[in-house]
């Protein structure tokens, strides 16, 4: 059971990091972090951004700092 939980957490970490780097690319291109919820190019990223705003208080300090460094509000 612990192995399944560890794999799930690792998958979650990879997913969060991938979306974070996609957000960084979006910011470089557009100059802001306001990804539209239904952005045609990547609607998953738009929904991820909304979830980060909704659950920002639950994020680790490290993740909050990462988001703050790129001007995420």
PDB file with SEQRES, HELIX, SHEET and CRYST1 records, atoms N, CA, C and O in Angstrom:
SEQRES   1 A   73  UNK UNK UNK UNK UNK UNK UNK UNK UNK UNK UNK UNK UNK          
SEQRES   2 A   73  UNK UNK UNK UNK UNK UNK UNK UNK UNK UNK UNK UNK UNK          
SEQRES   3 A   73  UNK UNK UNK UNK UNK UNK UNK UNK UNK UNK UNK UNK UNK          
SEQRES   4 A   73  UNK UNK UNK UNK UNK UNK UNK UNK UNK UNK UNK UNK UNK          
SEQRES   5 A   73  UNK UNK UNK UNK UNK UNK UNK UNK UNK UNK UNK UNK UNK          
SEQRES   6 A   73  UNK UNK UNK UNK UNK UNK UNK UNK                              
HELIX    1 AA1 UNK A    2  UNK A   30  1                                  29    
HELIX    2 AA2 UNK A   43  UNK A   54  1                                  12    
HELIX    3 AA3 UNK A   56  UNK A   58  5                                   3    
HELIX    4 AA4 UNK A   61  UNK A   69  1                                   9    
CRYST1    1.000    1.000    1.000  90.00  90.00  90.00 P 1           1          
ATOM      1  N   UNK A   1       0.817  -1.200   0.000  1.00  0.00           N  
ATOM      2  CA  UNK A   1       0.000   0.000   0.000  1.00  0.00           C  
ATOM      3  C   UNK A   1       0.865   1.271   0.000  1.00  0.00           C  
ATOM      4  O   UNK A   1       0.542   2.245  -0.680  1.00  0.00           O  
ATOM      5  N   UNK A   2       1.956   1.254   0.760  1.00  0.00           N  
ATOM      6  CA  UNK A   2       2.825   2.428   0.812  1.00  0.00           C  
ATOM      7  C   UNK A   2       3.437   2.726  -0.547  1.00  0.00           C  
ATOM      8  O   UNK A   2       3.628   3.889  -0.900  1.00  0.00           O  
ATOM      9  N   UNK A   3       3.744   1.688  -1.308  1.00  0.00           N  
ATOM     10  CA  UNK A   3       4.324   1.876  -2.633  1.00  0.00           C  
ATOM     11  C   UNK A   3       3.335   2.571  -3.558  1.00  0.00           C  
ATOM     12  O   UNK A   3       3.718   3.459  -4.319  1.00  0.00           O  
ATOM     13  N   UNK A   4       2.068   2.177  -3.498  1.00  0.00           N  
ATOM     14  CA  UNK A   4       1.043   2.824  -4.325  1.00  0.00           C  
ATOM     15  C   UNK A   4       0.909   4.296  -3.964  1.00  0.00           C  
ATOM     16  O   UNK A   4       0.795   5.152  -4.841  1.00  0.00           O  
ATOM     17  N   UNK A   5       0.923   4.581  -2.673  1.00  0.00           N  
ATOM     18  CA  UNK A   5       0.799   5.966  -2.222  1.00  0.00           C  
ATOM     19  C   UNK A   5       2.008   6.783  -2.672  1.00  0.00           C  
ATOM     20  O   UNK A   5       1.859   7.924  -3.109  1.00  0.00           O  
ATOM     21  N   UNK A   6       3.185   6.210  -2.567  1.00  0.00           N  
ATOM     22  CA  UNK A   6       4.404   6.899  -3.000  1.00  0.00           C  
ATOM     23  C   UNK A   6       4.376   7.171  -4.497  1.00  0.00           C  
ATOM     24  O   UNK A   6       4.764   8.252  -4.942  1.00  0.00           O  
ATOM     25  N   UNK A   7       3.921   6.198  -5.273  1.00  0.00           N  
ATOM     26  CA  UNK A   7       3.828   6.387  -6.726  1.00  0.00           C  
ATOM     27  C   UNK A   7       2.822   7.477  -7.065  1.00  0.00           C  
ATOM     28  O   UNK A   7       3.060   8.295  -7.953  1.00  0.00           O  
ATOM     29  N   UNK A   8       1.692   7.486  -6.353  1.00  0.00           N  
ATOM     30  CA  UNK A   8       0.671   8.509  -6.593  1.00  0.00           C  
ATOM     31  C   UNK A   8       1.212   9.895  -6.259  1.00  0.00           C  
ATOM     32  O   UNK A   8       0.982  10.846  -7.006  1.00  0.00           O  
ATOM     33  N   UNK A   9       1.921  10.017  -5.153  1.00  0.00           N  
ATOM     34  CA  UNK A   9       2.509  11.302  -4.782  1.00  0.00           C  
ATOM     35  C   UNK A   9       3.546  11.747  -5.800  1.00  0.00           C  
ATOM     36  O   UNK A   9       3.598  12.924  -6.158  1.00  0.00           O  
ATOM     37  N   UNK A  10       4.365  10.828  -6.266  1.00  0.00           N  
ATOM     38  CA  UNK A  10       5.372  11.151  -7.268  1.00  0.00           C  
ATOM     39  C   UNK A  10       4.711  11.626  -8.559  1.00  0.00           C  
ATOM     40  O   UNK A  10       5.167  12.588  -9.176  1.00  0.00           O  
ATOM     41  N   UNK A  11       3.647  10.959  -8.963  1.00  0.00           N  
ATOM     42  CA  UNK A  11       2.916  11.355 -10.171  1.00  0.00           C  
ATOM     43  C   UNK A  11       2.335  12.756  -9.993  1.00  0.00           C  
ATOM     44  O   UNK A  11       2.358  13.565 -10.921  1.00  0.00           O  
ATOM     45  N   UNK A  12       1.815  13.041  -8.801  1.00  0.00           N  
ATOM     46  CA  UNK A  12       1.259  14.360  -8.510  1.00  0.00           C  
ATOM     47  C   UNK A  12       2.351  15.422  -8.579  1.00  0.00           C  
ATOM     48  O   UNK A  12       2.137  16.495  -9.145  1.00  0.00           O  
ATOM     49  N   UNK A  13       3.520  15.132  -8.008  1.00  0.00           N  
ATOM     50  CA  UNK A  13       4.650  16.067  -8.045  1.00  0.00           C  
ATOM     51  C   UNK A  13       5.056  16.372  -9.483  1.00  0.00           C  
ATOM     52  O   UNK A  13       5.262  17.530  -9.844  1.00  0.00           O  
ATOM     53  N   UNK A  14       5.168  15.346 -10.284  1.00  0.00           N  
ATOM     54  CA  UNK A  14       5.553  15.518 -11.687  1.00  0.00           C  
ATOM     55  C   UNK A  14       4.517  16.361 -12.412  1.00  0.00           C  
ATOM     56  O   UNK A  14       4.869  17.259 -13.178  1.00  0.00           O  
ATOM     57  N   UNK A  15       3.247  16.080 -12.178  1.00  0.00           N  
ATOM     58  CA  UNK A  15       2.174  16.833 -12.820  1.00  0.00           C  
ATOM     59  C   UNK A  15       2.221  18.307 -12.412  1.00  0.00           C  
ATOM     60  O   UNK A  15       2.102  19.191 -13.260  1.00  0.00           O  
ATOM     61  N   UNK A  16       2.395  18.573 -11.108  1.00  0.00           N  
ATOM     62  CA  UNK A  16       2.439  19.955 -10.638  1.00  0.00           C  
ATOM     63  C   UNK A  16       3.616  20.681 -11.273  1.00  0.00           C  
ATOM     64  O   UNK A  16       3.472  21.803 -11.759  1.00  0.00           O  
ATOM     65  N   UNK A  17       4.772  20.044 -11.269  1.00  0.00           N  
ATOM     66  CA  UNK A  17       5.967  20.668 -11.850  1.00  0.00           C  
ATOM     67  C   UNK A  17       5.807  20.917 -13.341  1.00  0.00           C  
ATOM     68  O   UNK A  17       6.209  21.971 -13.836  1.00  0.00           O  
ATOM     69  N   UNK A  18       5.233  19.976 -14.058  1.00  0.00           N  
ATOM     70  CA  UNK A  18       5.004  20.170 -15.497  1.00  0.00           C  
ATOM     71  C   UNK A  18       4.106  21.373 -15.743  1.00  0.00           C  
ATOM     72  O   UNK A  18       4.393  22.197 -16.610  1.00  0.00           O  
ATOM     73  N   UNK A  19       3.015  21.477 -14.981  1.00  0.00           N  
ATOM     74  CA  UNK A  19       2.110  22.612 -15.150  1.00  0.00           C  
ATOM     75  C   UNK A  19       2.776  23.919 -14.750  1.00  0.00           C  
ATOM     76  O   UNK A  19       2.544  24.954 -15.376  1.00  0.00           O  
ATOM     77  N   UNK A  20       3.597  23.878 -13.717  1.00  0.00           N  
ATOM     78  CA  UNK A  20       4.319  25.079 -13.309  1.00  0.00           C  
ATOM     79  C   UNK A  20       5.231  25.566 -14.438  1.00  0.00           C  
ATOM     80  O   UNK A  20       5.267  26.760 -14.735  1.00  0.00           O  
ATOM     81  N   UNK A  21       5.963  24.651 -15.062  1.00  0.00           N  
ATOM     82  CA  UNK A  21       6.857  25.051 -16.154  1.00  0.00           C  
ATOM     83  C   UNK A  21       6.070  25.535 -17.374  1.00  0.00           C  
ATOM     84  O   UNK A  21       6.523  26.429 -18.089  1.00  0.00           O  
ATOM     85  N   UNK A  22       4.902  24.953 -17.614  1.00  0.00           N  
ATOM     86  CA  UNK A  22       4.037  25.453 -18.686  1.00  0.00           C  
ATOM     87  C   UNK A  22       3.568  26.869 -18.366  1.00  0.00           C  
ATOM     88  O   UNK A  22       3.496  27.720 -19.253  1.00  0.00           O  
ATOM     89  N   UNK A  23       3.248  27.120 -17.096  1.00  0.00           N  
ATOM     90  CA  UNK A  23       2.846  28.466 -16.682  1.00  0.00           C  
ATOM     91  C   UNK A  23       4.006  29.448 -16.858  1.00  0.00           C  
ATOM     92  O   UNK A  23       3.798  30.581 -17.290  1.00  0.00           O  
ATOM     93  N   UNK A  24       5.208  29.024 -16.530  1.00  0.00           N  
ATOM     94  CA  UNK A  24       6.389  29.880 -16.738  1.00  0.00           C  
ATOM     95  C   UNK A  24       6.539  30.244 -18.213  1.00  0.00           C  
ATOM     96  O   UNK A  24       6.828  31.394 -18.544  1.00  0.00           O  
ATOM     97  N   UNK A  25       6.345  29.279 -19.090  1.00  0.00           N  
ATOM     98  CA  UNK A  25       6.419  29.538 -20.533  1.00  0.00           C  
ATOM     99  C   UNK A  25       5.320  30.499 -20.966  1.00  0.00           C  
ATOM    100  O   UNK A  25       5.561  31.405 -21.764  1.00  0.00           O  
ATOM    101  N   UNK A  26       4.112  30.302 -20.439  1.00  0.00           N  
ATOM    102  CA  UNK A  26       2.989  31.191 -20.752  1.00  0.00           C  
ATOM    103  C   UNK A  26       3.342  32.621 -20.342  1.00  0.00           C  
ATOM    104  O   UNK A  26       3.116  33.564 -21.100  1.00  0.00           O  
ATOM    105  N   UNK A  27       3.900  32.774 -19.135  1.00  0.00           N  
ATOM    106  CA  UNK A  27       4.254  34.102 -18.640  1.00  0.00           C  
ATOM    107  C   UNK A  27       5.323  34.754 -19.514  1.00  0.00           C  
ATOM    108  O   UNK A  27       5.245  35.948 -19.803  1.00  0.00           O  
ATOM    109  N   UNK A  28       6.312  33.981 -19.932  1.00  0.00           N  
ATOM    110  CA  UNK A  28       7.357  34.524 -20.809  1.00  0.00           C  
ATOM    111  C   UNK A  28       6.758  35.031 -22.116  1.00  0.00           C  
ATOM    112  O   UNK A  28       7.179  36.058 -22.647  1.00  0.00           O  
ATOM    113  N   UNK A  29       5.778  34.305 -22.621  1.00  0.00           N  
ATOM    114  CA  UNK A  29       5.179  34.656 -23.906  1.00  0.00           C  
ATOM    115  C   UNK A  29       4.198  35.826 -23.784  1.00  0.00           C  
ATOM    116  O   UNK A  29       4.208  36.731 -24.619  1.00  0.00           O  
ATOM    117  N   UNK A  30       3.350  35.811 -22.747  1.00  0.00           N  
ATOM    118  CA  UNK A  30       2.277  36.795 -22.631  1.00  0.00           C  
ATOM    119  C   UNK A  30       2.531  37.890 -21.591  1.00  0.00           C  
ATOM    120  O   UNK A  30       1.831  38.902 -21.583  1.00  0.00           O  
ATOM    121  N   UNK A  31       3.521  37.703 -20.715  1.00  0.00           N  
ATOM    122  CA  UNK A  31       3.843  38.722 -19.728  1.00  0.00           C  
ATOM    123  C   UNK A  31       2.994  38.704 -18.472  1.00  0.00           C  
ATOM    124  O   UNK A  31       3.089  39.621 -17.657  1.00  0.00           O  
ATOM    125  N   UNK A  32       2.170  37.690 -18.295  1.00  0.00           N  
ATOM    126  CA  UNK A  32       1.331  37.568 -17.097  1.00  0.00           C  
ATOM    127  C   UNK A  32       1.003  36.094 -16.870  1.00  0.00           C  
ATOM    128  O   UNK A  32       1.330  35.237 -17.691  1.00  0.00           O  
ATOM    129  N   UNK A  33       0.354  35.817 -15.744  1.00  0.00           N  
ATOM    130  CA  UNK A  33       0.011  34.430 -15.381  1.00  0.00           C  
ATOM    131  C   UNK A  33      -1.490  34.167 -15.440  1.00  0.00           C  
ATOM    132  O   UNK A  33      -1.962  33.163 -14.907  1.00  0.00           O  
ATOM    133  N   UNK A  34      -2.235  35.048 -16.076  1.00  0.00           N  
ATOM    134  CA  UNK A  34      -3.692  34.919 -16.130  1.00  0.00           C  
ATOM    135  C   UNK A  34      -4.124  34.052 -17.308  1.00  0.00           C  
ATOM    136  O   UNK A  34      -4.659  34.552 -18.298  1.00  0.00           O  
ATOM    137  N   UNK A  35      -3.890  32.764 -17.191  1.00  0.00           N  
ATOM    138  CA  UNK A  35      -4.262  31.825 -18.248  1.00  0.00           C  
ATOM    139  C   UNK A  35      -5.782  31.703 -18.261  1.00  0.00           C  
ATOM    140  O   UNK A  35      -6.374  31.398 -17.226  1.00  0.00           O  
ATOM    141  N   UNK A  36      -6.433  31.933 -19.402  1.00  0.00           N  
ATOM    142  CA  UNK A  36      -7.887  31.762 -19.452  1.00  0.00           C  
ATOM    143  C   UNK A  36      -8.279  30.322 -19.114  1.00  0.00           C  
ATOM    144  O   UNK A  36      -7.584  29.373 -19.478  1.00  0.00           O  
ATOM    145  N   UNK A  37      -9.395  30.182 -18.419  1.00  0.00           N  
ATOM    146  CA  UNK A  37      -9.840  28.857 -17.993  1.00  0.00           C  
ATOM    147  C   UNK A  37      -9.977  27.902 -19.169  1.00  0.00           C  
ATOM    148  O   UNK A  37      -9.596  26.736 -19.067  1.00  0.00           O  
ATOM    149  N   UNK A  38     -10.504  28.369 -20.255  1.00  0.00           N  
ATOM    150  CA  UNK A  38     -10.709  27.522 -21.432  1.00  0.00           C  
ATOM    151  C   UNK A  38      -9.779  27.927 -22.566  1.00  0.00           C  
ATOM    152  O   UNK A  38     -10.200  28.013 -23.720  1.00  0.00           O  
ATOM    153  N   UNK A  39      -8.538  28.171 -22.244  1.00  0.00           N  
ATOM    154  CA  UNK A  39      -7.549  28.573 -23.237  1.00  0.00           C  
ATOM    155  C   UNK A  39      -7.441  27.482 -24.286  1.00  0.00           C  
ATOM    156  O   UNK A  39      -7.142  26.332 -23.967  1.00  0.00           O  
ATOM    157  N   UNK A  40      -7.684  27.842 -25.528  1.00  0.00           N  
ATOM    158  CA  UNK A  40      -7.713  26.859 -26.614  1.00  0.00           C  
ATOM    159  C   UNK A  40      -6.415  26.068 -26.733  1.00  0.00           C  
ATOM    160  O   UNK A  40      -6.439  24.873 -27.025  1.00  0.00           O  
ATOM    161  N   UNK A  41      -5.293  26.727 -26.510  1.00  0.00           N  
ATOM    162  CA  UNK A  41      -4.006  26.054 -26.684  1.00  0.00           C  
ATOM    163  C   UNK A  41      -3.740  24.998 -25.605  1.00  0.00           C  
ATOM    164  O   UNK A  41      -3.096  23.983 -25.869  1.00  0.00           O  
ATOM    165  N   UNK A  42      -4.241  25.245 -24.389  1.00  0.00           N  
ATOM    166  CA  UNK A  42      -4.034  24.281 -23.301  1.00  0.00           C  
ATOM    167  C   UNK A  42      -5.073  24.516 -22.198  1.00  0.00           C  
ATOM    168  O   UNK A  42      -4.769  25.159 -21.193  1.00  0.00           O  
ATOM    169  N   UNK A  43      -6.294  24.002 -22.378  1.00  0.00           N  
ATOM    170  CA  UNK A  43      -7.335  24.215 -21.363  1.00  0.00           C  
ATOM    171  C   UNK A  43      -6.992  23.591 -20.015  1.00  0.00           C  
ATOM    172  O   UNK A  43      -7.462  24.068 -18.982  1.00  0.00           O  
ATOM    173  N   UNK A  44      -6.188  22.542 -20.004  1.00  0.00           N  
ATOM    174  CA  UNK A  44      -5.786  21.913 -18.740  1.00  0.00           C  
ATOM    175  C   UNK A  44      -4.981  22.906 -17.899  1.00  0.00           C  
ATOM    176  O   UNK A  44      -5.166  22.979 -16.684  1.00  0.00           O  
ATOM    177  N   UNK A  45      -4.096  23.664 -18.531  1.00  0.00           N  
ATOM    178  CA  UNK A  45      -3.299  24.655 -17.811  1.00  0.00           C  
ATOM    179  C   UNK A  45      -4.202  25.731 -17.218  1.00  0.00           C  
ATOM    180  O   UNK A  45      -3.994  26.150 -16.079  1.00  0.00           O  
ATOM    181  N   UNK A  46      -5.189  26.176 -17.963  1.00  0.00           N  
ATOM    182  CA  UNK A  46      -6.120  27.179 -17.451  1.00  0.00           C  
ATOM    183  C   UNK A  46      -6.840  26.706 -16.200  1.00  0.00           C  
ATOM    184  O   UNK A  46      -6.979  27.457 -15.234  1.00  0.00           O  
ATOM    185  N   UNK A  47      -7.293  25.471 -16.216  1.00  0.00           N  
ATOM    186  CA  UNK A  47      -7.975  24.913 -15.042  1.00  0.00           C  
ATOM    187  C   UNK A  47      -6.995  24.719 -13.883  1.00  0.00           C  
ATOM    188  O   UNK A  47      -7.360  24.913 -12.723  1.00  0.00           O  
ATOM    189  N   UNK A  48      -5.764  24.340 -14.190  1.00  0.00           N  
ATOM    190  CA  UNK A  48      -4.748  24.162 -13.150  1.00  0.00           C  
ATOM    191  C   UNK A  48      -4.476  25.494 -12.444  1.00  0.00           C  
ATOM    192  O   UNK A  48      -4.364  25.539 -11.219  1.00  0.00           O  
ATOM    193  N   UNK A  49      -4.370  26.569 -13.218  1.00  0.00           N  
ATOM    194  CA  UNK A  49      -4.120  27.893 -12.646  1.00  0.00           C  
ATOM    195  C   UNK A  49      -5.245  28.275 -11.686  1.00  0.00           C  
ATOM    196  O   UNK A  49      -4.989  28.792 -10.599  1.00  0.00           O  
ATOM    197  N   UNK A  50      -6.471  28.024 -12.082  1.00  0.00           N  
ATOM    198  CA  UNK A  50      -7.608  28.334 -11.211  1.00  0.00           C  
ATOM    199  C   UNK A  50      -7.518  27.540  -9.914  1.00  0.00           C  
ATOM    200  O   UNK A  50      -7.752  28.082  -8.834  1.00  0.00           O  
ATOM    201  N   UNK A  51      -7.178  26.258 -10.016  1.00  0.00           N  
ATOM    202  CA  UNK A  51      -7.065  25.429  -8.804  1.00  0.00           C  
ATOM    203  C   UNK A  51      -5.959  25.945  -7.885  1.00  0.00           C  
ATOM    204  O   UNK A  51      -6.099  25.891  -6.663  1.00  0.00           O  
ATOM    205  N   UNK A  52      -4.871  26.439  -8.450  1.00  0.00           N  
ATOM    206  CA  UNK A  52      -3.789  26.959  -7.610  1.00  0.00           C  
ATOM    207  C   UNK A  52      -4.264  28.193  -6.853  1.00  0.00           C  
ATOM    208  O   UNK A  52      -3.889  28.392  -5.697  1.00  0.00           O  
ATOM    209  N   UNK A  53      -5.073  29.009  -7.482  1.00  0.00           N  
ATOM    210  CA  UNK A  53      -5.602  30.197  -6.803  1.00  0.00           C  
ATOM    211  C   UNK A  53      -6.579  29.805  -5.699  1.00  0.00           C  
ATOM    212  O   UNK A  53      -6.543  30.359  -4.601  1.00  0.00           O  
ATOM    213  N   UNK A  54      -7.441  28.855  -6.000  1.00  0.00           N  
ATOM    214  CA  UNK A  54      -8.444  28.424  -5.023  1.00  0.00           C  
ATOM    215  C   UNK A  54      -7.781  27.779  -3.806  1.00  0.00           C  
ATOM    216  O   UNK A  54      -8.174  28.037  -2.668  1.00  0.00           O  
ATOM    217  N   UNK A  55      -6.787  26.951  -4.050  1.00  0.00           N  
ATOM    218  CA  UNK A  55      -6.170  26.179  -2.970  1.00  0.00           C  
ATOM    219  C   UNK A  55      -4.808  26.720  -2.531  1.00  0.00           C  
ATOM    220  O   UNK A  55      -4.026  25.995  -1.917  1.00  0.00           O  
ATOM    221  N   UNK A  56      -4.524  27.972  -2.836  1.00  0.00           N  
ATOM    222  CA  UNK A  56      -3.199  28.524  -2.541  1.00  0.00           C  
ATOM    223  C   UNK A  56      -2.828  28.396  -1.061  1.00  0.00           C  
ATOM    224  O   UNK A  56      -1.659  28.191  -0.736  1.00  0.00           O  
ATOM    225  N   UNK A  57      -3.791  28.513  -0.181  1.00  0.00           N  
ATOM    226  CA  UNK A  57      -3.505  28.404   1.257  1.00  0.00           C  
ATOM    227  C   UNK A  57      -3.084  26.997   1.653  1.00  0.00           C  
ATOM    228  O   UNK A  57      -2.448  26.806   2.689  1.00  0.00           O  
ATOM    229  N   UNK A  58      -3.432  26.018   0.838  1.00  0.00           N  
ATOM    230  CA  UNK A  58      -3.089  24.627   1.139  1.00  0.00           C  
ATOM    231  C   UNK A  58      -1.763  24.193   0.508  1.00  0.00           C  
ATOM    232  O   UNK A  58      -1.260  23.108   0.801  1.00  0.00           O  
ATOM    233  N   UNK A  59      -1.209  25.024  -0.340  1.00  0.00           N  
ATOM    234  CA  UNK A  59       0.048  24.675  -1.001  1.00  0.00           C  
ATOM    235  C   UNK A  59       1.205  24.758  -0.017  1.00  0.00           C  
ATOM    236  O   UNK A  59       1.148  25.484   0.976  1.00  0.00           O  
ATOM    237  N   UNK A  60       2.242  24.012  -0.310  1.00  0.00           N  
ATOM    238  CA  UNK A  60       3.439  24.105   0.524  1.00  0.00           C  
ATOM    239  C   UNK A  60       4.063  25.487   0.353  1.00  0.00           C  
ATOM    240  O   UNK A  60       3.836  26.171  -0.644  1.00  0.00           O  
ATOM    241  N   UNK A  61       4.843  25.874   1.336  1.00  0.00           N  
ATOM    242  CA  UNK A  61       5.526  27.165   1.265  1.00  0.00           C  
ATOM    243  C   UNK A  61       6.423  27.231   0.029  1.00  0.00           C  
ATOM    244  O   UNK A  61       6.528  28.276  -0.614  1.00  0.00           O  
ATOM    245  N   UNK A  62       7.062  26.122  -0.294  1.00  0.00           N  
ATOM    246  CA  UNK A  62       7.936  26.069  -1.471  1.00  0.00           C  
ATOM    247  C   UNK A  62       7.154  26.364  -2.754  1.00  0.00           C  
ATOM    248  O   UNK A  62       7.614  27.123  -3.607  1.00  0.00           O  
ATOM    249  N   UNK A  63       5.984  25.766  -2.881  1.00  0.00           N  
ATOM    250  CA  UNK A  63       5.186  26.002  -4.089  1.00  0.00           C  
ATOM    251  C   UNK A  63       4.666  27.430  -4.147  1.00  0.00           C  
ATOM    252  O   UNK A  63       4.658  28.049  -5.210  1.00  0.00           O  
ATOM    253  N   UNK A  64       4.236  27.948  -3.016  1.00  0.00           N  
ATOM    254  CA  UNK A  64       3.777  29.338  -2.977  1.00  0.00           C  
ATOM    255  C   UNK A  64       4.915  30.259  -3.397  1.00  0.00           C  
ATOM    256  O   UNK A  64       4.708  31.192  -4.173  1.00  0.00           O  
ATOM    257  N   UNK A  65       6.106  30.001  -2.892  1.00  0.00           N  
ATOM    258  CA  UNK A  65       7.268  30.816  -3.268  1.00  0.00           C  
ATOM    259  C   UNK A  65       7.567  30.706  -4.758  1.00  0.00           C  
ATOM    260  O   UNK A  65       7.888  31.705  -5.402  1.00  0.00           O  
ATOM    261  N   UNK A  66       7.464  29.505  -5.307  1.00  0.00           N  
ATOM    262  CA  UNK A  66       7.688  29.331  -6.748  1.00  0.00           C  
ATOM    263  C   UNK A  66       6.693  30.176  -7.537  1.00  0.00           C  
ATOM    264  O   UNK A  66       7.075  30.874  -8.477  1.00  0.00           O  
ATOM    265  N   UNK A  67       5.430  30.115  -7.161  1.00  0.00           N  
ATOM    266  CA  UNK A  67       4.404  30.880  -7.864  1.00  0.00           C  
ATOM    267  C   UNK A  67       4.626  32.380  -7.684  1.00  0.00           C  
ATOM    268  O   UNK A  67       4.481  33.148  -8.634  1.00  0.00           O  
ATOM    269  N   UNK A  68       4.972  32.790  -6.485  1.00  0.00           N  
ATOM    270  CA  UNK A  68       5.216  34.216  -6.233  1.00  0.00           C  
ATOM    271  C   UNK A  68       6.380  34.747  -7.059  1.00  0.00           C  
ATOM    272  O   UNK A  68       6.340  35.887  -7.520  1.00  0.00           O  
ATOM    273  N   UNK A  69       7.413  33.937  -7.251  1.00  0.00           N  
ATOM    274  CA  UNK A  69       8.589  34.376  -8.023  1.00  0.00           C  
ATOM    275  C   UNK A  69       8.241  34.738  -9.468  1.00  0.00           C  
ATOM    276  O   UNK A  69       8.921  35.556 -10.087  1.00  0.00           O  
ATOM    277  N   UNK A  70       7.191  34.134  -9.997  1.00  0.00           N  
ATOM    278  CA  UNK A  70       6.829  34.448 -11.384  1.00  0.00           C  
ATOM    279  C   UNK A  70       5.660  35.433 -11.463  1.00  0.00           C  
ATOM    280  O   UNK A  70       5.108  35.659 -12.540  1.00  0.00           O  
ATOM    281  N   UNK A  71       5.285  36.017 -10.325  1.00  0.00           N  
ATOM    282  CA  UNK A  71       4.236  37.029 -10.326  1.00  0.00           C  
ATOM    283  C   UNK A  71       2.829  36.477 -10.319  1.00  0.00           C  
ATOM    284  O   UNK A  71       1.894  37.156 -10.743  1.00  0.00           O  
ATOM    285  N   UNK A  72       2.666  35.262  -9.846  1.00  0.00           N  
ATOM    286  CA  UNK A  72       1.348  34.635  -9.773  1.00  0.00           C  
ATOM    287  C   UNK A  72       0.553  35.281  -8.647  1.00  0.00           C  
ATOM    288  O   UNK A  72       1.043  35.418  -7.526  1.00  0.00           O  
ATOM    289  N   UNK A  73      -0.678  35.675  -8.957  1.00  0.00           N  
ATOM    290  CA  UNK A  73      -1.552  36.254  -7.924  1.00  0.00           C  
ATOM    291  C   UNK A  73      -2.883  35.558  -7.900  1.00  0.00           C  
ATOM    292  O   UNK A  73      -3.748  35.908  -7.097  1.00  0.00           O  
TER     293      UNK A  73                                                      
END                                                                             
